[in-house]
């Protein structure tokens, strides 16, 4: 029963988020995690909300928890790579984006290549 309630709150959170009701969306995803602390989608969506709000510390925490639950979800690594880049943690960003490339279809890997190139330029430019 916990799982179906977690799913219901998560779906509600996605609807609230799309409607621009961010506070309600946060609330729904949090309630989802009360019913199932390992609910992948709720962690992932909370990570996205926190990233949008500019809270990279909490975004990173939720993405990392989501990765423990479902390590094969490519977009998670793209977003986590962005978080690492925003934290100026370039080695972690490069590792995470490489993982995204490994898990994605070839054509989608191109956006990671672009980001990786920019990161490499940033890193080399700083030395």
KAJOWO-V809887 format. One line per field, one symbol per residue. phi: phi as a letter, one per 40 degrees, with the letter a starting at -180 (. if undefined). psi: psi as a letter, one per 40 degrees, with the letter a starting at -180 (. if undefined). A space follows every 10 residues. Layout:
BEGIN
phi->???
psi->???
END
This chain:
BEGIN
phi->.dcccccccc ccdccccccg cccccddccc cdcccacbcd ccccccdccc cccgcccccc dccccccccb cbcdddcccc ccdccccfcc dccccccccd cccccdcccc ccdccccccc ccccccc
psi->dddddddddd ddddddddee gddddddddd dddddgefhd dddddddddd ddeegddddd dddddddddg eehddddddd ddddddefgd dddddddddd ddeiiddded dddddddddd dddddd.
END
